[in-house]
Amino acid sequence: MPAPAPVSLSAMLTTLKAAGEETRLRILALLTEGELNVSDLTDILAQSQPRISRHLRLLTEAGLIERQREGAWAFFRLADHSAGAVAVRDLVSRLDVQDTQLQADRERLQAVRRARADAAQAHFSLVAGHWDAMRSLHVPEEAVEGAIHEALASLRFNAVLDLGTGTGRMLQLIAAQAERAVGVDANHGMLAVARANLERAGLSQVQLRQGDIHALPVERNAFDLVVIHQVLHYLDDPARAIREATAALAPGGRLLIVDFAAHELEFLREKHAHRRLGFTYEQMTGWLEDAGLDVVSHRDLTPPNPAADQLTVSLYLARDRRIITDTIPDQPLHAIA
């Protein structure tokens, strides 16, 4: 790992001034555990909302933390790239974990997370029937996840982006292979479910953002893996979503799409809001190629009894063309029934 870049005298003074106050230092320590919103911090620190907001504003202006809007809420996390970000992470890492005040803060953080998980579970129970009905229509999730693992097992990623993250399951599968992971979903309730699931899995550092898949709230040319898992069939214009996902890819980055093969189950439009009845190989590869990607592998997971109105799940792994050479071989194109 390269040595941290030197920090100027003025930048270090800004960092120390911002961090050098008890409440702000406690906030920084809490944010090493993951993203938190103003309400979380007022509950944990037992301070008023205006006071907490003022501390957060000062830390944000100093570049030590970042603010991410999610509907009417805003979540805060430690900054990744500012001049003082490395210095403040080192500073916080030197705090005594046995400190009485910091221990109490962590205990209240766990209580807040338990309450958040309970609320998320209540929301998920409202839509669980839909998820169960869909799972019964295609090959087991274990088989799909196994195929995803095979497609990506040999790879490491600097940054992963999961679009339509839902429960956060794809992030749980892939986060261990990535230095950084971000999930985007338009539904605030599902983000709450994802956040609770990720915290339960010990992945509280994964970032979640609310946003439109057609206008992503992320950096361009920044991710070396983008995942779109069981999302495109809900969209009127899947090709547009693929183009937007491609814009987020770094040169040579990979796009993994998991969705249904073309089928004729019309009731999915009426009962489950599907806009598209799956996709043919020609449709999907055409969209990928038009977006500037080369399809490097394709796999079909066919249910054991396709005659019983069950669906085939297709996996496509495509790669951005903006690279000449790479030492990591891609898997050959294949199809498995």
C-alpha positions in Angstrom: 0.0 0.0 0.0 1.4 3.4 -0.9 2.3 5.8 1.8 -0.3 8.5 2.6 0.3 11.8 0.7 1.8 14.6 2.8 -0.6 17.1 4.3 0.1 20.8 4.2 0.4 22.8 7.4 -2.8 24.7 6.8 -4.7 21.5 6.0 -3.4 19.8 9.2 -4.4 22.8 11.2 -7.9 22.7 9.7 -8.1 19.0 10.6 -7.0 19.4 14.1 -9.2 22.4 14.8 -12.3 20.6 13.5 -11.5 17.3 15.4 -10.2 19.0 18.5 -13.5 19.2 20.4 -15.0 16.4 22.5 -18.4 16.0 20.8 -16.8 16.2 17.3 -14.2 13.7 18.2 -16.9 11.3 19.5 -18.8 11.8 16.3 -15.7 10.9 14.3 -15.2 7.8 16.4 -18.8 6.7 15.8 -18.5 7.2 12.1 -15.6 4.7 11.9 -18.4 2.2 12.6 -20.4 3.2 9.5 -22.9 5.8 8.2 -25.2 7.6 10.7 -27.8 10.3 10.3 -28.6 13.3 12.5 -31.3 11.4 14.4 -29.0 8.5 15.2 -26.3 10.9 16.6 -28.8 12.9 18.7 -30.0 9.6 20.3 -26.5 8.3 20.8 -24.9 11.5 22.1 -28.0 12.8 24.0 -27.6 16.3 22.5 -30.0 18.5 20.7 -30.5 18.4 16.9 -29.3 22.0 16.3 -26.1 21.3 18.3 -25.4 18.0 16.5 -26.1 19.7 13.1 -23.6 22.5 13.9 -20.9 20.0 14.7 -21.6 18.0 11.5 -21.5 21.2 9.5 -18.0 22.1 10.9 -16.7 18.6 10.2 -18.1 18.6 6.7 -16.6 22.1 5.9 -13.3 20.8 7.1 -13.5 17.9 4.7 -13.4 15.3 7.5 -16.8 13.8 6.8 -19.2 13.6 3.8 -22.9 14.2 3.7 -25.2 12.0 1.5 -28.8 12.9 1.0 -31.4 10.1 1.1 -34.9 11.5 0.7 -35.7 13.7 3.6 -32.7 12.2 5.6 -29.0 12.8 5.3 -26.4 10.3 6.2 -22.8 11.1 7.2 -19.7 9.1 6.9 -15.9 9.6 7.2 -14.5 11.3 4.1 -12.4 9.1 1.7 -10.2 11.5 -0.2 -9.8 14.9 1.5 -6.4 16.1 2.7 -7.3 15.5 6.3 -9.2 12.2 5.8 -6.1 9.9 6.4 -4.9 12.0 9.3 -8.2 11.9 11.1 -8.6 8.1 10.6 -5.1 7.7 12.1 -6.1 10.0 15.0 -9.3 8.1 15.8 -7.5 4.8 15.5 -5.3 5.8 18.4 -8.2 6.4 20.8 -8.4 3.9 23.7 -11.3 1.5 22.9 -11.7 0.9 26.6 -12.4 4.6 27.3 -15.6 4.8 29.4 -17.2 7.5 27.2 -16.4 5.8 23.9 -17.7 2.5 25.2 -21.0 4.1 26.3 -21.3 5.7 22.8 -20.7 2.3 21.1 -23.4 0.7 23.4 -25.9 3.3 22.4 -24.9 2.9 18.8 -25.8 -0.8 19.1 -29.1 0.1 20.6 -29.9 2.4 17.7 -28.9 -0.3 15.2 -31.2 -2.8 16.9 -34.1 -0.4 16.7 -33.2 0.3 13.0 -33.1 -3.4 12.3 -36.6 -3.9 13.9 -38.1 -1.1 11.8 -36.5 -2.5 8.7 -37.8 -6.0 9.4 -41.3 -4.5 9.8 -41.1 -2.9 6.4 -39.7 -6.1 4.8 -42.5 -8.2 6.2 -44.9 -6.1 4.1 -43.2 -7.1 0.9 -42.0 -10.5 1.9 -44.9 -12.2 0.1 -43.8 -10.7 -3.2 -40.2 -11.9 -2.7 -41.4 -15.4 -1.7 -43.6 -15.6 -4.8 -40.8 -14.6 -7.1 -38.3 -17.0 -5.6 -40.7 -19.9 -6.2 -40.7 -19.1 -10.0 -37.0 -19.7 -10.8 -34.0 -21.7 -9.9 -32.9 -21.5 -6.2 -31.1 -18.4 -5.1 -28.2 -20.6 -4.0 -27.7 -21.7 -7.6 -27.8 -18.1 -8.8 -25.4 -16.9 -6.1 -23.1 -19.8 -6.9 -23.0 -18.8 -10.5 -22.2 -15.2 -9.6 -19.4 -16.4 -7.3 -17.9 -18.5 -10.2 -18.0 -15.6 -12.6 -16.2 -13.2 -10.1 -14.3 -15.5 -7.8 -10.8 -14.8 -9.3 -11.2 -11.0 -9.3 -10.5 -8.2 -6.9 -12.1 -4.8 -7.2 -11.2 -1.3 -6.0 -14.8 -0.1 -6.1 -18.1 -2.0 -6.6 -21.5 -0.5 -7.4 -24.8 -2.4 -6.9 -27.8 -0.9 -8.7 -31.2 -1.5 -7.3 -29.6 -3.0 -4.2 -32.8 -4.0 -2.6 -32.0 -6.0 0.5 -28.3 -5.6 0.0 -27.7 -9.2 -0.8 -25.4 -8.7 -3.7 -23.2 -6.3 -1.6 -23.0 -9.0 1.1 -21.8 -11.5 -1.6 -19.2 -9.2 -3.2 -18.0 -6.7 -0.5 -15.2 -9.0 0.7 -13.6 -8.8 -2.8 -13.7 -5.0 -2.9 -11.9 -2.1 -1.2 -15.0 0.0 -1.5 -18.7 -0.9 -2.1 -21.7 1.3 -2.8 -25.4 0.3 -3.2 -28.0 2.5 -4.8 -31.8 2.1 -4.6 -34.7 4.4 -5.2 -36.8 3.0 -2.3 -36.0 4.4 1.1 -37.7 1.5 2.9 -35.5 -1.0 1.0 -32.4 1.0 1.9 -33.3 0.6 5.5 -33.6 -3.1 5.0 -30.2 -3.2 3.3 -28.6 -1.1 5.9 -29.8 -3.4 8.7 -28.7 -6.5 6.8 -25.2 -5.1 6.1 -24.7 -4.1 9.7 -25.8 -7.5 10.8 -23.2 -9.0 8.5 -20.5 -6.7 9.8 -20.4 -4.6 6.6 -21.3 -1.3 8.1 -18.7 0.5 6.0 -20.6 -0.2 2.8 -22.1 3.0 1.5 -25.8 3.2 0.6 -27.4 6.0 -1.5 -30.9 6.7 -2.6 -31.1 7.5 -6.3 -32.6 6.9 -9.7 -31.0 4.2 -11.8 -31.3 6.5 -14.8 -29.5 9.4 -13.1 -27.0 7.7 -10.7 -25.8 9.7 -7.6 -22.2 8.4 -8.1 -19.0 9.3 -9.7 -18.4 8.7 -13.4 -15.6 6.4 -14.6 -15.0 5.2 -11.0 -16.2 1.6 -10.5 -14.5 -1.5 -11.8 -17.6 -3.6 -11.2 -21.2 -2.6 -11.5 -24.0 -5.1 -10.7 -27.6 -5.0 -11.9 -29.3 -8.0 -10.3 -33.0 -8.6 -11.1 -33.8 -5.0 -11.8 -34.0 -4.5 -15.5 -37.4 -6.3 -15.9 -39.0 -3.5 -13.8 -37.9 -0.8 -16.2 -39.5 0.6 -19.3 -36.1 1.4 -20.9 -33.5 -1.2 -19.8 -31.0 0.0 -22.4 -31.0 3.5 -20.8 -30.1 2.0 -17.5 -27.3 -0.1 -19.0 -25.9 3.1 -20.6 -26.0 4.9 -17.3 -24.3 1.9 -15.5 -21.6 1.9 -18.2 -21.0 5.6 -17.5 -20.1 4.7 -13.9 -17.5 2.1 -15.1 -13.8 2.8 -15.0 -11.9 1.9 -18.2 -11.8 -1.8 -18.4 -14.4 -2.2 -15.7 -17.0 -5.0 -15.7 -20.8 -5.0 -15.7 -22.6 -8.0 -14.3 -26.3 -8.3 -15.2 -28.5 -11.0 -13.7 -32.1 -11.2 -15.0 -34.8 -13.4 -16.4 -34.5 -14.9 -19.9 -37.4 -14.1 -22.2 -40.7 -15.8 -21.0 -44.5 -15.5 -21.5 -45.7 -15.2 -17.9 -48.1 -12.3 -18.4 -49.4 -12.3 -14.8 -46.0 -10.9 -13.7 -47.0 -7.7 -15.4 -50.3 -7.5 -13.6 -49.4 -8.8 -10.1 -45.7 -7.9 -9.7 -45.2 -4.8 -11.8 -42.8 -6.4 -14.3 -42.5 -4.1 -17.3 -40.5 -6.6 -19.4 -41.1 -10.3 -19.7 -37.4 -11.2 -19.5 -34.8 -10.7 -22.3 -33.4 -12.6 -25.2 -29.7 -13.1 -25.6 -29.8 -10.9 -28.7 -31.6 -8.1 -26.9 -29.2 -8.1 -24.0 -26.0 -8.4 -25.9 -27.1 -5.8 -28.4 -27.7 -3.3 -25.6 -24.4 -4.1 -24.0 -22.5 -3.7 -27.3 -24.3 -0.5 -28.1 -23.2 0.8 -24.6 -19.5 0.2 -25.5 -19.1 -3.1 -23.7 -17.9 -6.5 -24.9 -19.7 -9.6 -23.6 -17.1 -11.9 -22.1 -19.4 -14.5 -20.6 -23.0 -15.6 -20.6 -24.7 -18.3 -18.6 -28.3 -19.6 -18.4 -29.6 -21.2 -15.2 -32.6 -23.3 -16.3 -35.0 -24.6 -13.7 -35.4 -28.4 -13.4 -39.0 -28.3 -14.6 -39.3 -25.4 -17.1 -42.7 -26.6 -18.2 -44.2 -25.7 -14.8 -44.1 -22.0 -15.5 -40.6 -21.6 -14.0 -38.1 -19.0 -15.3 -34.6 -19.3 -16.6 -32.1 -16.8 -15.0 -29.4 -15.4 -17.3 -26.1 -14.0 -16.2 -24.1 -11.6 -18.5 -20.6 -10.4 -17.7 -19.5 -7.6 -20.0 -16.4 -5.4 -20.1 -15.7 -1.8 -20.9 -13.6 -1.6 -24.1 -11.5 1.4 -23.0 -8.4 -0.7 -22.2 -5.8 -2.4 -24.4 -4.3 -5.1 -22.2 -5.1 -6.8 -18.9 -3.3 -9.6 -17.0 -6.5 -11.0 -15.6 -8.1 -13.5 -18.1 -11.8 -13.4 -18.6 -13.9 -16.5 -18.4 -14.8 -18.0 -21.8 -18.3 -17.5 -23.2 -20.5 -20.5 -22.4 -24.1 -21.4 -21.7 -25.2 -24.0 -19.2 -28.6 -25.5 -19.2 
